[in-house]
């Protein structure tokens, strides 16, 4: 049985060393561009090459993330970068952008590509599509249960997140940071909108909720589920954490290594109390085993921050100092602390014992004093958020050693012969003349001692077989040189494990992308009133979100059903008109139905348009994250694309429901006419829609590009879309009329 892979995050060189020497089988990291953790330190090209060589020396695979959406002007640079990675032996690239995945698979057929979780991999259809494109692995959405992942019957490697931060929105589906802060989560720039405080509003009433971080998740921790994960057939255990500390990466990797190895050795094991405490000290927002194991509560709405551990209580305070009893742990200089009620923290620079004398450490159960820098009150709880002793301990790790087996032959009148194997690779070397002993014979133990001297290499001698004649002499310098040469060869062969570099010539796309000279106004509606109004006002295509409404009106014009962008099962549609927002639906329906690609597909370059067209999509809506210059770059070629110019956009789609969490409000919401909102600190209200047990968060205001319509027409845009939300018939007519005045029909 193939062992499960342990995959660790790497944001800098020290994290790389921690991951490798604590037992990672593979690491994932990024260059300075095109990675979904833009604010990690990441790696220059020179550092990437040295990191790949270093990891390969220790038998560790390297996957490089190129998992952002790619803009038109970046295509040539991305291809050059991926070619560089391929030539330098990267084991795989992890990608999000569907058009670039499609193009890279054509251009570099021998390069392994993994579909990032940013691809919204949540059903069998999309996994089948990736398999057909030649991808070797899929990173599944964190919202999928282990049973759902097991049910995906596609012969492809399955990777799941097992530890670290969770996104509350389906990955690759979040526009919150982009449309509010101008920093795109799809470009590795997320501002963490889900970690901000929000109020829950019902109608116009603010609800009294015990907690204000209504979108903030706990940390994923599946350490007590390792056996179930291995038995499920999952290929790779992925740890999140490229923005965390090296100590965090090293310790989490070490614990998973221990748990995995114990499982294969059929040894019962679980985390000790100390190990769990250390995890909490390093980082946590409380723990959950996540949707992977159907945990009913993945949220911590009380705090988005690292919680640390409670270690004591404030007994007395004055204007200068506070007296603290350490009930649960020691406290040291340079520890990080926070006071729970005051919600302020600091690094301990000055620590005093019970006699108010400066000291470096105070043990559990003792009294200590701290400077009262920000008015902490009696009774407050002391929390340790950084344990300086633990960090120092974790910075000292044993270097990984690779066992080797040697065979040495020493025969008179010949050169010494050396064979070294690591179980996978074998090297041969010969050097040094074997002579007759005149004064002193070299014995077997002396030869063995010289070959055991591997201290500065990554190897340790497991076994040596020495075949020698009697009464021979060998210069010890020659033995050492033979060892160095043999080990050097083995290092070289381990570092240069590369797949053959293959680059094909990709011809220009020759699909069926046709444009005409007409201008079209298309509208998305959510109510029957809006639909009737659109039919009466001579729009071209109408997209409806209600399937019943679609069936009622589909024969009265160009009526399309807009499908959900989260689908775990599919109806047998044929010859229908569909607007689809996830690649599984494209794969399932585009050949036998009239399919339009929604803006949820994140189309940001012409390769994505061509890829969707090859799959059978008739028209593609461009990403709402594109600015005018980026749109103009795409439209240098004439494509039948659609652009949203007015409407309420969706920011998030979540499996989590704030109403159920905060109000125990579940079945009622299906029949309730009440309106719910999240309100941010600026008083902006984000409507929430509940549908099929998913929560959709809408923007607080309408997008409005109406004044730019004629500029877009000059770029070659012919299809313009309106997205209505709660507008009544009069408002619908007014918006359509205003837009028609801007459109130049031909």
N, C-alpha and C positions, 0 to 999 in steps of 0.2 A: 504494500500500500504506500502510495506517495505521501510523504509527510507534508503537513500544512506549512505554508510559508509565513514567517513572521516579518512584517514590513513596517519599518520605522521611519518617522519623519526627520528630515535634516534641513536645517535652515542656515547652518554655518559649519566650519571645519570641526569645531569642538563637538558639535552635535553628531557629526559623522563618526568621530572616534568613539563617542559614547555609545552610539547605536551598534557599531561593529563589534566593539569589545565587550558589550553586554549581551550579545547573542542574536542580533538581527540576521535574518537570511537575505534580506534585501532592504534597500533604502530608497526613498523618493525625495527628490530635491529639485531645485529650479535654477535656471540661469537668471541673469539680471532683468530679463524681459519675458513676458508671455506666461508667467506662472500665477496661479490663483492666490498666492500669498505675496503680494507685491512688496509689503512692508517688512518681510523677513530680510535678513542680510543677503541671503542667496549667494550665487557663485559666478565669478567671471568665467570666461571661456577657458582661460589657463587653469583656474581652480577646478573647473569641471573635469578637465583631462586628468589632472593629478588625483582628483577624488575617485574617478572611475578606475584608474590604475590601482589606487590604494585599496578600494573595496574589492576589486577582482583578485588582488593578491591574497586577501583573506577569504575568498570564496563567496563574497557577498555581491548580489546583483544590484544594479543601479537603474532606476527608472527616473527619467527627467520629465517634469511637468511642463507641457506646452498647452495648458488647459484654460486658456482664455479665449474669448471671441476675438477674431482677427479682422482688422479693418483692411479695406482694399489697398491702401498705400503701404501696408505692412507685409503683403503676401510674399514679395521677393525676398525680404529679409528673413521671414520665418522659414522659407524653403532653404535658404542658405544656412540658417542655424540648424535645422533638422539634418541637413546633409553633413554638417560638421559633427553633430552628435553621432550619426550613423557611422561615419568614418573613424570615430574615436572609440567605438566599441560599446556605446550605451546599450543596455539590454532591452529597453523599450522606452517609448515616449507615451505619456499620458495626455490625451487630447480631449477638448470639448467641442471645438468648432466643427460642425458636420461637413461643411464644404471643404475645409482643409484636411479633415480625416480622409474624405473621398479622394482628394487630389494627391495627398501624400501616399496613400495606398497604391495609386497608379504610378506615381513617380519613383517610389522606393519600395518595390514589392518584397524585398527581403528584410525590411525593418519591422519589428514588432510594434504594434500600436495597441494601447489599452484605452477603452472608452471611459473617460472620467465620470465620476458621479454627477458632474455638472451637465452631463448629457441627458439627465432625467431618465435614468435606466430603471424603470419600475414595472415592466411587463415583458412577457415572452416575445412579443412582436418586435420590439426594438432590439432585443438581444439577438433575435434571428437575423435582423437586418445587419447588425455589426458582424455577425459570423459570416454572412454572405459577402461582406466587404473584405474579409480576411483578417479581422481583428482577432487577437488571441485571448483577450481578457476584458471583462466588464466589471466596473466598480458600481455596485448596486446602490440605489437610493437608500438613505438611512431609514426611510419610512416603511421599508419592506420587512415583513416578518421572516423568520428563518424558514417557516413552512412555505411561504410564497416563493422564496429564493430556491428552495429545493424543488418546487413544482416547475421551475423554468427548465424545460427539457431541451436544452441546446448544448451541444458538445463544445463548451467554451469555458475558460477558467473564470471562477467566480471569486471576486474580492469583496470583502465587507469591512466596514469600520467596526472596531471592537472596543475602542477607548478614545476618550477626548471630547472636544467640544461638539455640540450638535447645532445644526441650523434648524430653526423652527419652520422655515419655508422649504419646500422641495428645492433641492440644489439645482441651479440653472434657471429657476423660475422666479427669482426675486428681483424686483425693480425698485425696492424701497430706497436703498442707498443711492441709486442712480438718479431717480426722478426727484428725490428730495435734496440730496446733497451734492449731486454732480459727480459722485464717485461710484463707479459701477462694480457691483459684486461679480459680474461676469468678466471683469477685467482685473480681478484681484485687488480691488480698491475699497472693499466694503467698509463702511463706517460703523457697522454694528447697530443699525437702527433697532434691532430686536432687543438690544440690551438697555434701551432707554425706558423711562417711566411713561406709562399711559394710564388714563382713566377709562373705565367702562361706562358708556352712556347708553341708556335705554330710553328711546324717544328723545326727550330733552332733559332727562333726569340723570344726574351723576349717581352711580351705584356705589354703595359703601362696601368696598372690597378690602380684605385683609392682605394687602400687597399691591404694589403699583407697577411691578415689572412684568406685565401681563404677557410678554412675548419671550421671556428669557428662560432658556432650557437649563436643566441640570447637565452634569458631565456624564457621558457614556462610560460605563464600566462593566465589562462582561467577564471579569476574572473568575467569577464563580460559575461560569457557564462554558468553560473551555472545552470540556468533554463533549457537550452537546454540539458545539460549533464544529469540532473536528469530525464527529460522526455524521454531520449533515453533508459532508463532501465539499465544503467551502475550500477553495484553493489557498486563499491568502487572508491573514489577519492584519488589518491595517490600523495603525495607531495614528491619531490626529495629533498635531502639535508642532508644526514648523515655526510657530511664533512663541513657543514655550522655551524654557531654559534647557541647556545641555543636561543638567542633573535630572530634570524631569524625563527627558527622552531616555537617558541611560537607565534610570530606575524602573520606569514602566516597561521598557524592553527586557530588563533583567527578570522581572516578575513573570511576564508572559513566557519568557524562555524557560523558566523553571517549571511553570504549570504545564506547558506543552510537553516538555521532556518527561515530566512525571507521568503524564497520561500515556505516552508511548511505552514507558517502562512499567506501566501498570502499577504505579505507585499512587496511593491516596495522598492528596495534598490539598491544602487550601491556604489562603492568606492568614498570616499570624496577625495578632492585634497590633504589633509594632509595625508590620508592613502596611497595614491599612492606615495607621496613624501617619506614617511617612508619606503615603499618597496624598492624604488630606493636607499635610503641611506643604507639599510641593504645589498642588493646585486642585481645587474642586469648587463646584457650586452646588454641592450635594451630588449624589450619584444615582444613576438610573441604568437599568439594563436595556432601556430603549424599546423602540418599536420592534427591534429584532426579536425580542422575547415578550412582546405585547404588554409591556409595563403600562399600567393605566395612568401613571402620573410621571411625565417626563419633565415637568416644569418646576422651577423655583421662582415664584413670582415675588419673593421678598427681597432678593438681592441678585444682581448680575455679576457680582465681584467674587474674587477668590475668598472663600470663607475661612480658610485656615482651621485651627482647632482652639477651643476655649481652654485656657490654662490657669485662669485665676480670677480674682474678684477684688475690686477696689474697696478697702476697708475704711480709710480715712483720707481726707484731702485738706490741703490748705493752699494758699496762693502760690506756693513754691513747689511743693512736692505732694506725691500721693503714695499712700501705704497700700501694698498689695499682698494678698496671700496667694501663693502659687499652689493650687490644688491638684493640677493634673500634669504638669510638665515643668521642666526647668526653664530658666530665662538667661540668655547670654548677651554680652555686648555684640552689636551688629545684627542681632535678630530683628526681623520686621514684626511690628505689632499694630493692632487696631483695637479701638474701644468700641464695643458693640452698640451701646446707646448713643454715644457721641458721634459714631460713624466717622471717626478720623483716626489716622494712623501715623506712624513714624518709624524710623530706624533707631534702635536703642544705642545711643552714643555714651550716655552716662548711666550706669547701673549701681545702685547702692545696696548694701546689706542691711540687716535689721538695725544696725547701729549707725546707719547713714554714712558708712565708709565706702568709698569707691571699690568695686569688685568686678571681676570679669564674668562670673557665673553665680547664679543662685539656684539651688536645687529645688526639686518638687517638694512641697510640704513646708517650705520656708517662707519667711517674710522678706520682702524687698521694697525699695523705694525707687521711684522714677520722678524726673522733673515733670511738673504739671504744665505742659507747654500750651495747652488749649482748653483749659477749664473743664477737665473731666470731673464728674460728680461722684460722690459716694454711691456704692452699689453697682457701678458700671462693671461690665464683664470684659476681661482682658483676653484678646485673641492673638495667637501667634500666627503670622502669615508667612514669615521666612525663618527657617531654622538654620542659622549659620553653621552650626556644627554638622548638621546633616548634609548641607551643601559641600562643605569641605571633605566630608567622608566620601560623598559620591564622586567628587572630582578625582579621587584616588581609586583607579580601577586597574585590574590585572589585564595585561595585554593578551589578546586571544592567541593561542598557539595551535598550529596545524600539525598533526602527527605525520611523520614520514617514516618510511621503511628504507633501509639501505642494504645494498649487497656490495661487498668489496672483494676484489680478487688481487692477490699479490703473488706473482710467480717470477722466479728468478730470470733475469735478463729481459724482462718485459716492463712496460709501463703499468703502473697501478690502474685498475679498472673500477669505476664506481657506477652503480645503478641506484637511482633514487626514485621513489614513487610516493605520491600522496594519496593513492587510492584511485585517482582519476588520470593524472598525468605521470609519465615516466620519462626520465632523462638519463642519458649515458654520458660519461666523461672519462678520459684517461689522461694521466700525467704522472711524472716522477719515475725514475728508473729504480727497479728493484735489484739490489746488489747482494753479493755474498757478504755475510757478516765476518768481519776481521777481528774486531775487538769486542763488539757487543751485538747480540741479536735483538731485534725489535719483536716484542711479543704481542699477542693478540689484544691483551688488555690495554696496552699502550696505544695501539692503533684505534681501538674503540674510544678511548678517552679523547683523542683528537677529533674524531668525527662527531662526538657528542657536543662539541663546543659550538652551539647554535644560538647562543644568548642574544645576539643583536639582530637575529632574523625572526621571522614570524613562525619558525618551525621548532618542533621538539622531536627528538629521535625516539620513536616508539620501539623499534627493533632493528638490530644490525646483524647481518650474517657475513662473517669474515672468513674467506678461504685463502690460506697462505701456506707456502712451503716453509720448512724449518731452515734455521741458520741463514736468515736473510736480514738485510739492513735496508731501512728506508729513512731518508732525511725527514725529520718532523716538519720542516718547512714545506716539503713537497706534499705531505699528507694534508697540511692546512690549505695549501693552494688548490689541491684536488677538491677538497670540501668546498672551498669558496667558489670554484668554477661550477661545480655541480649544483650548488644551491643557487648560484646566479642564473643558471639556465632554467631552473625550476621557477624562480621568481619571474623571469622574463616570460615563460610560457603561461604562467597563471595571469600575469598582467595583460597579456595580449590575446585574451579570449575574445574574439570578434567574429560576428557573422560576416560572411562575404558581403562586401559593399556592392550593391546593385542599384544602378540608376537608369530608369527607362526614359525614353523620349515620349512625352505626352503631347499628342496632337491637339489642336484647337477643338473645342467642344462642337459637336455636330448634331445636337438634339433638336427637338421641335419647339423652339422658343420663337413664337411669332408675335409681332406687334403690328398694330394698325394705326391709323391716324385719328381715331375717335377718342373722346374724353368721356370717362364714365364716373358717375357718382354712386357709390355703394354705401349702404347703411346697415348697421347692426341695431336690432331692436330687442327689447326685453318684455314688451307687453303687446297685447292685441291692438290696443289703441294706437300705439306707435306704428305697428305694422300697417294698419289700415291707412294711416296718414301718409306713410311712405308710398304705398301703392297709388294713392290719389295724387301724389306730387311728382310722379314720373321720375323715380330714381331707377337705376339699372338693376343692381343686385341687392337683395335684402337678406340679411343673415339673422336668424332667430335662435334664441338660446333655449327655447321651450320646444321639445320634440313633438308634443301634442299639437302645438301651434303650427309647426312645420307641416305635419301631416294634413292639417286642415286647409292650409293655403298653398301647398307646394305646386299645385297645378295652375295657379293663377298668375304665374310670372316666374322670374328668376329668384326663387326662394331657396335659400340654403339653410341647412341645419348646422349651427355652430356646436361642435362636439366639445366635451370637457377635455382639459389637458392632463387629467389623471385618469387612466383607464386600466382596470385589471381584467376586464372581460370585454368581448366585442360581439355585437349583433352582426348578423349576416346581411349587411347592406349591399345592394347591387343596383346600379343605375340611379343612384341618389345623388343629390347635390349637397356636398359637405364642406364645412370649413374646419380644418383640423389643426391642432396646436401641439401635437407631440408625434415623434417619429414612428412610434408603434402604429398609430392610426394611419399615417402616410403609407407605411409598409403594407398594412392590411387592406386599405381601401383605394389607393390612388389608381390602380390599374382597372378597376371595375366600376368606378364612380367618377363624377365630376368633382374634383377636389381642389380646394383653394387652401394655401398655406397661411396660417394665422401668424400674428406678430409674436406669439409665444415661441415660435421656432428659432428666434434669435438670428435672423439672417442679416449679416453684416458685410458680406463680400459676394462677388459674382460666382465664386465656386459653389457656394451654398445654393444659389439660384439654379445653377446648372445641375447640381446633384438632385435637388427636388424635382426638377423637370425630368431628369432621367428616370426617376421613380414614378412619374406620371402626374405630378402636380401641374395644374394649368396656369395658376397665377400665384404669386408669392407676396405676402405683406412684409415690408422691410421692418427691421427692428426699430422700436421707438427710441432706442438709445443713440441712434445715428444723428450727427449734426448735419447741417446743410452741405458742408464741404465733403463729408464722407458719402452722403447721398449722391452728390455730383460725380464723385470718383467712380461709384458703381455704375452710374448711368452713362458713362463714356461708351458703353455698349448698350444697345437698345434691348431692354428686357421688359416683359409684361409684368411689372410689379405694381403693388398697391401701397399707398401711403396713408396713414391715419393723420387727418388734419384737425379733427375735433373730437373730443369725447373724454369720458371718465375711464382711465386705464386701471388695470389690475396690478397691484403691487406685490401681492403674495398669494400663494395657495398653500394651505396647511392641513395636515392630518389632525392637528391639535385644534380643539375648540375652546376659546376663552369663555363662552357662555356655559359650557358644561363644567369647566374648571372652577369658575367663580360663582355661578348661580345654580349649579346642579340642574342646568336648563338643557334638556336634550330633546326628547320626542316633541315637546311643546313647540320648539322652534319651527318644525315642519309646517305647522298649521297657523302659527302666529303671524299677525300682520304688523307686529311691533318692529321698529327699526333700531338696530344696534350700531354703535360706533366705538372706535377707539379715539381718544382725544389726547394729543400730545401736550407738552408743556407750553407750547405757543397757542394752545386753544384750537388747533386745527383738528377737524373731525374726519376720520377715515371710516366710511361705511363698511359694514361686514355683511357678507352674503353666506348663508349656510345652504349647501346643496350636496346631496349624496354623501353626507357625513364628512364633508370637507369645508373648510372656512376660507373664503376669498376676501381679502382686504383690498378695498378700492382706494384710489387717490382722493385726497381731500378736495381737489378742484379739477376742473376739466382742462385737458390739454387744448391749446388753441393755436393752430398754424394757419388760420384762414387768410390772414393778410399776406401770406407767402405763396399762395396757390399759383399765381402766375409765374413766379420764379421756378417753382417745381415743374410747371408745364414746359418751361424753356429747357429744363434738364432732361426732359423726355418722359416724365411721369404722366401716365394716362388714366390711372385708376386712383380715385380718392375715396377714403372711407370716413364715415362719421360713426361714432360709437355712442348711442344714447343709453342713458341709465334710468333716471326717474322722471324725465321730461314728459309733460303732458302734450296733447295734440297741438296746442297753440305754440308751445315752445319748439316742438319738432318742426312745424311749418316755418317758423321764423329762422331757425338755423339753416334749414335746407334752402330757403329763399336767399339768405345772406350768402351762402356758399355758391349758389348758382350764378349770382351776380359777379362773382370773382372768376368763375370758370369761363374759359373761352372754348365753346363747343365748335367743332369743325364738322 
